Amino acid sequence: MTVGNKIHLLATRLWNINRSITGDGVRQTLEILKEVIPDLQNHEVASGTRVFDWVVPREWRVRDAYIVDQSGKKICDFKTNNLHLVGYSTPVHRKMTLDELQGHLYSLPDQPFAIPYITSYYKERWGFCISQIERDSLEVGEYEVFVDTDLFEGSLTYGELFIAGESDKEIFISTYVCHPSMANNELSGPAVTAHIADWIGSRDKNKYSYRIVFIPETIGSITYLSKNLSHLKSHVIAGFNVTCIGDDRDYSYLPSRDGMTISDVVAKHCLKHICPTFKSYSWTDRGSDERQYCAPGVDLPIASIMRTKYGKYDEYHTSLDDLVNVVTPVGLEGGFTALTRAIEAIEKNSFPRVTVLGEPQLGKRGLYPTLSTKTSGTDVRLMMDLITWSDGTKSLLEIAEACNSPIWDLYPIIERLTEHKLIELFDQPTPF
């Protein structure tokens, strides 16, 4: 089974769980993710806890929600599709006219078959989301509304995984687990990230340590930062916010606020060689947890590698964002590959320096054709280009850019040159 199919299968298992910024849906999701990454640890932060300028909200629990029309037919049934209920709806059970009900219904006239995704986390209200087609079919009469929910002093849940490397410097990876049944905007992130964590943990050796979090968007990242900011600022050297990573339509890059971190450089380099037509966005296009990780005073080096960016595809925040027409195994595998190549580029980025003066004699080491022909130089051009830039002042990533080559094409060359003691690798610029 391909990694794309494995990720898609995991997303399918998570599909029906009702996730929000708090609640059992998050906990259920984390328990399933632990089947891929058993060392994932749950953390609970009590409602009412002050986190920077915010307060952790009350926990939300849903048992059932629906509307019954005058014929006795149940519509907007939460158990049929959890997008039908406005997130954080307060309880209600009463009868009302269609006119009164309309004030609590949400639909999309421009997408008549879609159920929109609507939330009201910080203002108490109740409501239902409905397709425009079904809304237009509602007849005048009496409707029974039933919302069986609780808002109570509970906690916010997030998952954290730490994988120790040779260095205590960390690469930070964040994704969110707070949306109900949507595929690219929600499930692609945690499903791909779980398999990235599994890949990192299976590597023979990691230069850097890894801190990976599965959090509710916005309030979760704010909560996590409020508890760990000092450590993150002193240890994190690179990182990625993982979202919208599962369709097969596009690749996208969103920078950190700084725009020049190693995460930014690596993201652009990898995407340029994976998909030269990738879309590059600016910081003004931000909209996910990068807003928190790169906020003034926080300033972590966090960029985003995505497939089609949130808000840039028609199905975004609707029931049309599914695991059939939008997110595919091929798309998920492409997202996984882009992120793992970016991570590997950070791992392998070093400052190569040749160990001889002048061009090394490659032929006697079996690295150059012993018969000089018209094409023999071309055959080893990339090796020679790597050598000519290896003066100890340029990183491997900078050399790859100078060679107009993907950095992963240089890995086997570096390995051969170091085996023959023609190249030394340093963690910092080390000129002659």
C-alpha positions as CSV (number, residue, x, y, z in Angstrom):
1,M,0.0,0.0,0.0
2,T,1.4,3.4,-0.9
3,V,1.9,6.0,1.7
4,G,-0.8,8.1,0.0
5,N,-3.3,5.3,0.5
6,K,-2.3,4.8,4.1
7,I,-2.8,8.5,4.8
8,H,-6.2,8.4,3.0
9,L,-7.3,5.4,5.0
10,L,-6.4,7.2,8.2
11,A,-8.3,10.3,7.2
12,T,-11.3,8.1,6.3
13,R,-11.3,6.6,9.8
14,L,-11.3,10.1,11.3
15,W,-14.0,11.5,9.0
16,N,-17.2,11.0,11.0
17,I,-15.8,12.3,14.3
18,N,-17.3,15.6,15.5
19,R,-14.3,17.8,16.2
20,S,-14.3,21.3,17.6
21,I,-11.9,23.5,19.6
22,T,-12.6,21.4,22.7
23,G,-14.4,18.2,23.5
24,D,-14.3,14.4,23.1
25,G,-14.0,14.7,19.3
26,V,-10.5,16.0,19.7
27,R,-9.7,13.2,22.2
28,Q,-11.1,10.5,19.9
29,T,-9.1,11.8,17.0
30,L,-5.8,11.8,19.1
31,E,-6.5,8.2,20.2
32,I,-6.7,7.1,16.6
33,L,-3.6,9.0,15.7
34,K,-1.7,7.2,18.5
35,E,-2.1,4.0,16.4
36,V,0.4,5.6,14.0
37,I,2.4,7.5,16.6
38,P,2.1,5.6,20.0
39,D,4.2,8.2,21.9
40,L,1.8,11.0,21.3
41,Q,0.9,12.6,24.6
42,N,-2.4,14.3,25.5
43,H,-2.5,17.5,27.4
44,E,-5.5,19.2,29.0
45,V,-5.8,22.9,29.8
46,A,-8.7,23.9,32.0
47,S,-11.5,26.2,30.9
48,G,-10.9,29.7,32.2
49,T,-7.1,29.5,32.0
50,R,-5.7,32.8,30.7
51,V,-3.5,32.3,27.7
52,F,-1.9,35.6,26.6
53,D,-4.8,37.9,25.7
54,W,-7.3,35.0,25.5
55,V,-9.1,32.6,27.9
56,V,-9.6,28.9,27.3
57,P,-13.3,28.6,26.6
58,R,-15.8,26.2,28.1
59,E,-15.9,22.7,26.7
60,W,-18.6,21.8,24.2
61,R,-20.4,18.5,24.1
62,V,-23.0,17.4,21.5
63,R,-25.4,14.5,22.0
64,D,-27.9,15.2,19.2
65,A,-29.4,18.0,17.1
66,Y,-32.1,18.1,14.4
67,I,-35.1,19.9,13.1
68,V,-38.5,18.2,12.5
69,D,-40.8,19.7,9.9
70,Q,-44.6,19.8,10.0
71,S,-44.8,16.4,8.2
72,G,-42.7,14.8,10.9
73,K,-39.6,14.5,8.7
74,K,-36.3,15.0,10.4
75,I,-34.0,17.5,8.6
76,C,-30.5,19.0,9.4
77,D,-29.8,15.9,11.3
78,F,-26.5,16.2,13.2
79,K,-26.1,12.4,13.2
80,T,-26.3,12.3,9.4
81,N,-23.8,15.1,8.9
82,N,-22.1,16.9,11.7
83,L,-21.7,20.1,9.6
84,H,-25.5,20.6,10.1
85,L,-25.0,22.0,13.6
86,V,-23.4,25.4,14.0
87,G,-20.3,24.9,16.1
88,Y,-20.7,25.6,19.8
89,S,-24.5,25.9,19.5
90,T,-26.3,26.3,22.9
91,P,-29.1,23.9,23.8
92,V,-32.7,24.5,22.7
93,H,-35.9,22.5,22.4
94,R,-39.0,24.3,21.2
95,K,-41.4,24.8,18.3
96,M,-41.3,27.8,16.0
97,T,-42.6,29.2,12.7
98,L,-40.5,29.0,9.5
99,D,-39.9,32.8,9.7
100,E,-38.4,32.5,13.1
101,L,-36.4,29.4,12.1
102,Q,-34.9,31.2,9.1
103,G,-33.0,33.5,11.4
104,H,-31.1,30.5,12.7
105,L,-30.4,28.8,9.3
106,Y,-27.2,29.2,7.2
107,S,-26.8,28.3,3.6
108,L,-24.8,29.3,0.5
109,P,-26.9,30.6,-2.4
110,D,-23.9,30.4,-4.8
111,Q,-23.3,26.7,-3.8
112,P,-26.8,25.3,-3.6
113,F,-25.8,21.7,-2.8
114,A,-23.2,22.5,-0.2
115,I,-23.7,22.5,3.6
116,P,-21.6,25.4,5.0
117,Y,-19.3,25.1,8.0
118,I,-20.2,27.8,10.6
119,T,-19.1,28.3,14.2
120,S,-19.8,30.6,17.0
121,Y,-17.2,29.9,19.6
122,Y,-17.2,33.2,21.5
123,K,-20.8,34.3,21.3
124,E,-23.6,32.1,22.6
125,R,-26.2,31.2,19.9
126,W,-27.6,28.2,18.2
127,G,-28.1,27.5,14.5
128,F,-28.2,24.9,11.7
129,C,-26.4,24.7,8.4
130,I,-28.4,23.6,5.4
131,S,-28.0,23.3,1.7
132,Q,-29.7,26.1,-0.3
133,I,-31.7,23.5,-2.2
134,E,-33.1,22.1,1.0
135,R,-33.7,25.5,2.5
136,D,-35.7,26.7,-0.6
137,S,-37.9,23.6,-0.2
138,L,-39.0,24.4,3.3
139,E,-42.7,25.1,3.6
140,V,-44.6,27.5,5.8
141,G,-45.6,25.8,9.0
142,E,-44.4,24.8,12.5
143,Y,-41.0,23.3,13.1
144,E,-39.6,21.5,16.1
145,V,-36.0,22.4,16.9
146,F,-33.9,20.1,19.1
147,V,-30.3,20.9,20.1
148,D,-29.0,18.7,22.9
149,T,-25.6,20.2,23.8
150,D,-23.7,21.3,26.9
151,L,-21.2,24.1,27.5
152,F,-19.4,23.4,30.7
153,E,-16.2,24.0,32.7
154,G,-14.0,21.3,31.1
155,S,-10.7,21.6,29.2
156,L,-9.0,22.1,25.9
157,T,-7.1,19.1,24.6
158,Y,-4.0,18.9,22.4
159,G,-1.5,16.3,21.5
160,E,2.3,16.6,21.6
161,L,5.1,14.3,20.3
162,F,8.8,14.8,21.0
163,I,11.4,12.9,19.0
164,A,14.9,13.4,20.4
165,G,17.7,13.9,17.9
166,E,21.5,14.4,18.1
167,S,21.0,18.1,18.8
168,D,18.6,19.8,21.2
169,K,17.8,22.2,18.4
170,E,14.3,21.5,17.2
171,I,12.2,21.4,14.1
172,F,8.6,22.3,15.1
173,I,5.6,20.9,13.2
174,S,2.0,21.9,13.9
175,T,-1.4,20.9,12.6
176,Y,-4.9,21.3,13.8
177,V,-7.7,18.9,14.9
178,C,-10.7,21.1,15.4
179,H,-12.8,20.9,12.3
180,P,-15.6,18.3,11.7
181,S,-16.0,16.4,8.5
182,M,-13.9,18.3,5.9
183,A,-11.1,16.7,4.1
184,N,-8.4,19.2,2.7
185,N,-9.0,21.9,5.3
186,E,-9.0,19.5,8.2
187,L,-8.1,15.8,7.9
188,S,-5.3,16.2,5.4
189,G,-3.2,18.0,8.0
190,P,-3.3,15.6,11.0
191,A,-3.3,12.5,8.7
192,V,-0.2,13.6,6.8
193,T,1.5,14.9,9.9
194,A,1.0,11.6,11.7
195,H,2.7,9.8,8.9
196,I,5.5,12.4,8.8
197,A,6.0,11.8,12.5
198,D,6.1,8.0,11.8
199,W,8.7,8.6,9.1
200,I,10.9,10.8,11.3
201,G,10.8,8.3,14.1
202,S,11.8,5.5,11.7
203,R,14.9,7.2,10.4
204,D,18.2,5.7,11.6
205,K,19.5,9.1,12.7
206,N,18.0,12.6,13.1
207,K,20.4,15.5,13.4
208,Y,17.7,17.7,15.0
209,S,15.0,17.0,17.6
210,Y,11.3,17.2,16.6
211,R,8.4,18.7,18.4
212,I,5.0,17.9,16.7
213,V,1.7,19.2,18.0
214,F,-1.9,18.4,17.1
215,I,-4.0,21.3,18.4
216,P,-7.2,23.2,18.0
217,E,-6.6,26.1,15.5
218,T,-6.0,29.6,16.9
219,I,-6.9,29.0,20.6
220,G,-4.8,25.9,20.6
221,S,-1.7,27.5,19.2
222,I,-2.1,30.5,21.5
223,T,-2.5,28.1,24.5
224,Y,0.5,26.1,23.5
225,L,2.7,29.2,23.0
226,S,1.6,30.6,26.3
227,K,3.0,27.5,28.0
228,N,6.1,26.9,25.9
229,L,7.2,30.2,24.4
230,S,10.5,30.5,26.1
231,H,11.6,27.0,25.2
232,L,10.4,27.3,21.6
233,K,12.2,30.6,21.1
234,S,15.5,29.1,22.3
235,H,15.3,25.8,20.6
236,V,13.2,25.9,17.4
237,I,15.3,26.6,14.3
238,A,12.7,25.7,11.6
239,G,9.2,24.5,11.3
240,F,6.0,24.1,9.3
241,N,2.3,24.7,9.8
242,V,0.6,21.7,8.1
243,T,-2.8,22.4,6.6
244,C,-4.6,21.9,3.3
245,I,-2.0,19.3,2.2
246,G,-4.2,16.6,0.5
247,D,-5.7,17.7,-2.9
248,D,-4.0,17.1,-6.2
249,R,-4.7,20.4,-7.9
250,D,-1.9,22.7,-6.8
251,Y,1.1,23.3,-4.5
252,S,1.3,26.5,-2.4
253,Y,3.8,28.3,-0.2
254,L,3.0,30.8,2.6
255,P,6.0,32.5,4.2
256,S,6.8,33.2,7.8
257,R,6.3,36.9,8.8
258,D,10.1,37.3,8.4
259,G,10.0,35.6,5.0
260,M,13.8,34.8,5.1
261,T,14.0,31.9,7.6
262,I,15.5,28.5,6.7
263,S,11.9,27.2,6.6
264,D,11.1,29.8,3.9
265,V,14.2,29.1,1.8
266,V,13.7,25.3,2.0
267,A,10.0,25.5,1.2
268,K,10.6,27.6,-1.9
269,H,13.5,25.5,-3.1
270,C,11.7,22.2,-2.7
271,L,8.5,23.4,-4.3
272,K,10.4,24.9,-7.2
273,H,11.7,21.5,-8.1
274,I,8.6,19.5,-7.3
275,C,6.2,21.8,-9.1
276,P,7.7,24.9,-10.8
277,T,4.2,26.4,-11.2
278,F,3.5,26.4,-7.4
279,K,1.7,29.4,-6.1
280,S,3.6,31.7,-3.8
281,Y,1.6,33.8,-1.3
282,S,2.6,36.7,0.9
283,W,2.3,37.2,4.6
284,T,-0.9,39.3,4.0
285,D,-2.5,36.1,2.8
286,R,-2.1,34.4,6.2
287,G,-5.1,32.8,7.9
288,S,-4.0,29.7,9.9
289,D,-1.8,29.2,12.9
290,E,1.2,30.9,11.3
291,R,-0.5,34.0,12.6
292,Q,0.3,32.9,16.1
293,Y,3.7,31.3,15.6
294,C,5.0,34.3,13.7
295,A,3.3,37.1,15.8
296,P,5.5,40.0,17.0
297,G,7.4,38.8,20.0
298,V,6.9,35.2,19.1
299,D,8.6,35.2,15.7
300,L,9.2,31.5,15.3
301,P,10.6,30.4,11.9
302,I,7.4,28.7,10.7
303,A,6.4,28.6,7.0
304,S,3.6,26.6,5.3
305,I,3.9,24.1,2.4
306,M,0.4,23.3,1.2
307,R,-1.4,21.8,-1.8
308,T,-4.3,24.2,-2.6
309,K,-4.4,26.9,0.0
310,Y,-7.3,27.4,2.4
311,G,-9.9,29.8,0.9
312,K,-8.6,29.2,-2.6
313,Y,-10.8,26.3,-3.6
314,D,-14.5,26.3,-4.1
315,E,-15.2,23.5,-1.6
316,Y,-13.4,25.2,1.3
317,H,-15.4,25.2,4.5
318,T,-18.3,23.2,3.1
319,S,-19.5,19.6,2.9
320,L,-18.1,19.5,-0.6
321,D,-14.6,19.3,0.8
322,D,-14.6,15.5,0.8
323,L,-12.3,12.5,0.6
324,V,-13.5,11.5,-2.9
325,N,-13.5,14.6,-5.2
326,V,-11.1,16.9,-3.3
327,V,-8.6,14.9,-1.3
328,T,-7.0,11.9,-2.9
329,P,-4.3,9.4,-2.1
330,V,-2.2,10.9,-4.9
331,G,-2.7,14.4,-3.5
332,L,-1.8,13.3,0.0
333,E,1.3,11.5,-1.1
334,G,2.4,14.6,-3.0
335,G,1.9,16.7,0.2
336,F,3.8,14.1,2.3
337,T,6.7,14.1,-0.2
338,A,7.0,17.9,-0.3
339,L,7.1,18.1,3.5
340,T,9.5,15.2,4.0
341,R,11.8,16.6,1.3
342,A,11.8,19.9,3.1
343,I,12.5,18.3,6.4
344,E,15.3,16.2,4.9
345,A,16.8,19.3,3.3
346,I,17.1,21.0,6.7
347,E,18.5,17.8,8.2
348,K,21.2,17.5,5.4
349,N,22.0,21.2,5.0
350,S,25.6,21.7,5.9
351,F,28.6,23.7,4.8
352,P,30.8,21.5,2.5
353,R,34.5,22.3,2.1
354,V,36.9,20.5,-0.3
355,T,40.0,19.0,1.3
356,V,42.4,19.6,-1.6
357,L,43.6,22.7,-3.4
358,G,42.7,23.0,-7.1
359,E,40.4,20.4,-8.7
360,P,40.7,17.0,-7.1
361,Q,41.9,14.2,-9.3
362,L,38.6,12.3,-9.6
363,G,39.7,9.7,-12.1
364,K,42.1,7.9,-9.7
365,R,39.2,7.6,-7.2
366,G,36.9,6.1,-9.8
367,L,34.8,9.3,-9.8
368,Y,35.6,10.5,-13.3
369,P,35.7,8.7,-16.6
370,T,39.4,7.7,-17.4
371,L,38.8,8.2,-21.1
372,S,38.3,11.9,-22.0
373,T,35.6,12.3,-24.6
374,K,33.4,15.0,-25.9
375,T,30.7,14.1,-23.3
376,S,32.7,12.9,-20.3
377,G,32.7,16.3,-18.7
378,T,29.0,16.6,-18.9
379,D,28.5,13.3,-17.2
380,V,30.0,14.6,-14.0
381,R,29.1,18.3,-14.4
382,L,26.9,18.4,-11.3
383,M,29.7,16.8,-9.2
384,M,32.2,19.4,-10.4
385,D,29.8,22.2,-9.8
386,L,29.2,21.1,-6.3
387,I,33.0,20.9,-5.7
388,T,33.6,24.4,-7.1
389,W,31.1,25.9,-4.7
390,S,32.3,23.9,-1.7
391,D,34.6,26.5,-0.1
392,G,33.1,26.2,3.4
393,T,31.1,29.4,3.2
394,K,28.1,28.2,1.3
395,S,25.5,25.8,2.6
396,L,24.4,22.8,0.6
397,L,21.1,24.5,0.0
398,E,22.9,27.6,-1.4
399,I,25.0,25.3,-3.6
400,A,21.9,23.5,-4.9
401,E,20.5,26.9,-5.9
402,A,23.8,27.9,-7.6
403,C,23.7,24.6,-9.5
404,N,20.0,24.9,-10.3
405,S,19.5,21.4,-9.0
406,P,17.2,20.0,-6.3
407,I,19.1,19.5,-3.2
408,W,18.2,15.8,-3.0
409,D,20.2,15.2,-6.2
410,L,23.3,16.3,-4.3
411,Y,22.9,13.9,-1.4
412,P,24.4,10.9,-3.2
413,I,27.2,13.0,-4.6
414,I,28.1,14.4,-1.2
415,E,28.1,10.8,0.2
416,R,30.5,9.7,-2.5
417,L,32.8,12.7,-2.0
418,T,32.9,12.3,1.8
419,E,33.6,8.6,1.4
420,H,36.7,9.5,-0.6
421,K,37.6,12.2,1.9
422,L,37.3,15.0,-0.7
423,I,34.7,16.9,1.2
424,E,34.3,17.8,4.8
425,L,30.9,18.8,6.2
426,F,30.5,21.5,8.9
427,D,27.5,22.8,10.8
428,Q,28.6,26.4,10.4
429,P,30.4,28.4,7.7
430,T,34.0,27.3,7.9
431,P,36.1,29.0,5.2
432,F,39.7,28.1,4.5
